[in-house]
Amino acid sequence: MRVLVLGGHGFAGRSVVTALRAAGHDVTPASRRDGLDLTSLDQTLAWLTAQKPEVVVNCAALVGSLNFVTSLAAEVVDTNLRMLTNLYRALAERLPTAVLVQPVANCAFPGELTLYREQDLWSGPIHRSVLSYGATRRMMTVLAECYAMQHGLRTITLYTPNMYGPFDSPDPNKAHALNALCARVVKAHAEHADITAWGTGAPVREWLYAGDFARVIAAVLAQLPDKRWDTPFNIGQKAGLSIAALLELVIAATGYAGAVQWDRDKPDGAPRKVMDDVLFRQRLPDFAFTPLADGIAATVVWYREIYPY
Ligand SMILES: NC(=O)c1ccc[n+]([C@@H]2O[C@H](COP(=O)([O-])OP(=O)(O)OC[C@H]3O[C@@H](n4cnc5c(N)ncnc54)[C@H](OP(=O)(O)O)[C@@H]3O)[C@@H](O)[C@H]2O)c1
C-alpha cells in the first residue's frame, strides 16, 4: 500500500516507517523538514494531492514533557488543533477514500481513572497537567466521528500508552518518561554521578515499546481490506510496572553502580494506571509484546550511541 507517515522522522513515526517498509509498503515520511507544515492547509492539500496515499498514519504533533505542555499550553492547543483540522479537511477534499490511522495518547483519558477502558474516554475531566495536549487528543476522536458522518472518511484510532524505545530526544523537556529515565542513567553511569528519582517509586504505569506500536500499525494495515475497526481501541496489555522496578531494569541494562536517592517530597500521582486489553485481545489476538527488559536494553543502547548529550 502507498502510505504517508506524518511525523515520520519523530520518535514514534521513525519506528512506523521502518516497520511498514519491512512489511513491503511504499512509505513516505513527511513533516516540516520535508516541506510539509500541517498548520498550513495549502501545504497539506498539496502533499495529499501529490502523494495520493491509500493510508495516512498520523504521528505528527507538537508534544513534549509535562513542563512543555503546560508552559506552552496555548501554543500546544492552538497548533495541534490546526494540524488536525487541516488534515481532516484536506483528506475530505482530496482523498476521501484514504484510511487515516492515528495514535491517541492516553493523557486524553480522565485524570481520575486507574484503568483506561475505551468507553470511558469522556467520563471525566482531563488532568490539568496535560489539559492542553490531552484535549487535542480527545478532539481527534470527535473529528474522526464527524468526518465519518459527513464525508464517510475512515479513521482507525488507537489509544496508546506511554511509549519508550530508541530514537527519542535526550532533551528532558522533550523526552518521554521512561526514555528520560534511560537517558539520565546512561549519563550518570558515564559521568560517575548519582541519581535522584522523584516520589516513592511505587506508582505503576503501562509502557509500550515504540517498535511494538509500529508492529501494531503494520498488523492493522495487514487486516485493512477485511476489518473496518471504526471504533477506537487500546493498544493495551493491562499490565504495568512500578517506577522503582523500572529503574532497576534500567540500572541492570546500564551497569550503573552509583547511588539512587528518592525525593519523597515530590508527588507520586495515582498509584496505578493501565490500559484495558479486552478489545485489543479480540482484534489482534496473536500480537506478542516485547518484554520490558529487552525494550529497555535496546533503549539504553540508543542513548549510549548518542551520548554525550
Ligand atoms: N511518545 C509517546 O510516549 C506517545 C505515547 C502515546 C501516543 N503518542 C502519540 O504519537 C504521536 C507522535 O508522538 P512522538 O512522541 O513521536 O512525537 P515527536 O517525537 O515529537 O514527533 C512529532 C513529529 O511531528 C512532526 N511535526 C511537528 N509539528 C509539525 C507540523 N506543524 N507539521 C508537520 N509535522 C509536524 C515533527 O517533525 P518536524 O519537526 O520535522 O515537523 C515530528 O516528526 C503523537 O500523536 C503522540 O500523542 C506518543
The ligand as a Tripos MOL2 file, in Angstrom:
@<TRIPOS>MOLECULE
LIG
   48    52     1     0     0
SMALL
NO_CHARGES

@<TRIPOS>ATOM
      1 N1          5.7980    9.2290   22.7570 N.am      1 LIG1
      2 C1          4.8470    8.6920   23.4980 C.2       1 LIG1
      3 O1          5.0720    8.2340   24.6530 O.2       1 LIG1
      4 C2          3.4730    8.5830   22.9400 C.ar      1 LIG1
      5 C3          2.5310    7.8430   23.6420 C.ar      1 LIG1
      6 C4          1.2570    7.7230   23.1360 C.ar      1 LIG1
      7 C5          0.9420    8.3580   21.9390 C.ar      1 LIG1
      8 N2          1.8770    9.0960   21.2740 N.ar      1 LIG1
      9 C6          1.4660    9.8040   20.0710 C.3       1 LIG1
     10 O2          2.3270    9.5530   18.9680 O.3       1 LIG1
     11 C7          2.3800   10.7170   18.1160 C.3       1 LIG1
     12 C8          3.8200   11.0760   17.8640 C.3       1 LIG1
     13 O3          4.4560   11.3860   19.1060 O.3       1 LIG1
     14 P1          6.0400   11.3690   19.2400 P.3       1 LIG1
     15 O4          6.3300   11.0360   20.6410 O.co2     1 LIG1
     16 O5          6.6440   10.5590   18.1410 O.co2     1 LIG1
     17 O6          6.3970   12.9100   18.9940 O.3       1 LIG1
     18 P2          7.7330   13.5740   18.3490 P.3       1 LIG1
     19 O7          8.9110   12.6910   18.5130 O.co2     1 LIG1
     20 O8          7.7910   14.9540   18.9020 O.co2     1 LIG1
     21 O9          7.3940   13.6300   16.8030 O.3       1 LIG1
     22 C9          6.4370   14.5010   16.3040 C.3       1 LIG1
     23 C10         6.6290   14.6640   14.8310 C.3       1 LIG1
     24 O10         5.6750   15.6230   14.3670 O.3       1 LIG1
     25 C11         6.2940   16.4480   13.4030 C.3       1 LIG1
     26 N3          5.6260   17.7550   13.4160 N.ar      1 LIG1
     27 C12         5.5290   18.6170   14.4540 C.ar      1 LIG1
     28 N4          4.8680   19.7220   14.0680 N.ar      1 LIG1
     29 C13         4.5300   19.5380   12.7690 C.ar      1 LIG1
     30 C14         3.8470   20.3230   11.8170 C.ar      1 LIG1
     31 N5          3.3910   21.5630   12.1090 N.pl3     1 LIG1
     32 N6          3.6680   19.8260   10.5670 N.ar      1 LIG1
     33 C15         4.1490   18.6000   10.2460 C.ar      1 LIG1
     34 N7          4.7930   17.8060   11.1080 N.ar      1 LIG1
     35 C16         4.9970   18.2740   12.3510 C.ar      1 LIG1
     36 C17         7.7560   16.5410   13.8280 C.3       1 LIG1
     37 O11         8.6500   16.7040   12.7430 O.3       1 LIG1
     38 P3          9.1880   18.1490   12.2420 P.3       1 LIG1
     39 O12         9.7830   18.8350   13.4440 O.co2     1 LIG1
     40 O13        10.1550   17.8470   11.1380 O.co2     1 LIG1
     41 O14         7.9750   18.8640   11.7380 O.co2     1 LIG1
     42 C18         7.9960   15.1640   14.4240 C.3       1 LIG1
     43 O15         8.4900   14.2900   13.4360 O.3       1 LIG1
     44 C19         1.5790   11.8040   18.8490 C.3       1 LIG1
     45 O16         0.2510   11.8190   18.3660 O.3       1 LIG1
     46 C20         1.5830   11.3170   20.2830 C.3       1 LIG1
     47 O17         0.4920   11.8080   21.0500 O.3       1 LIG1
     48 C21         3.1390    9.2100   21.7500 C.ar      1 LIG1
@<TRIPOS>BOND
     1     1     2 1
     2     2     3 2
     3     2     4 1
     4     4     5 ar
     5     4    48 ar
     6     5     6 ar
     7     6     7 ar
     8     7     8 ar
     9     8     9 1
    10     8    48 ar
    11     9    10 1
    12     9    46 1
    13    10    11 1
    14    11    12 1
    15    11    44 1
    16    12    13 1
    17    13    14 1
    18    14    15 2
    19    14    16 1
    20    14    17 1
    21    17    18 1
    22    18    19 2
    23    18    20 1
    24    18    21 1
    25    21    22 1
    26    22    23 1
    27    23    24 1
    28    23    42 1
    29    24    25 1
    30    25    26 1
    31    25    36 1
    32    26    27 ar
    33    26    35 ar
    34    27    28 ar
    35    28    29 ar
    36    29    30 ar
    37    29    35 ar
    38    30    31 1
    39    30    32 ar
    40    32    33 ar
    41    33    34 ar
    42    34    35 ar
    43    36    37 1
    44    36    42 1
    45    37    38 1
    46    38    39 2
    47    38    40 1
    48    38    41 1
    49    42    43 1
    50    44    45 1
    51    44    46 1
    52    46    47 1
@<TRIPOS>SUBSTRUCTURE
     1 LIG1         1 GROUP 0 **** ****
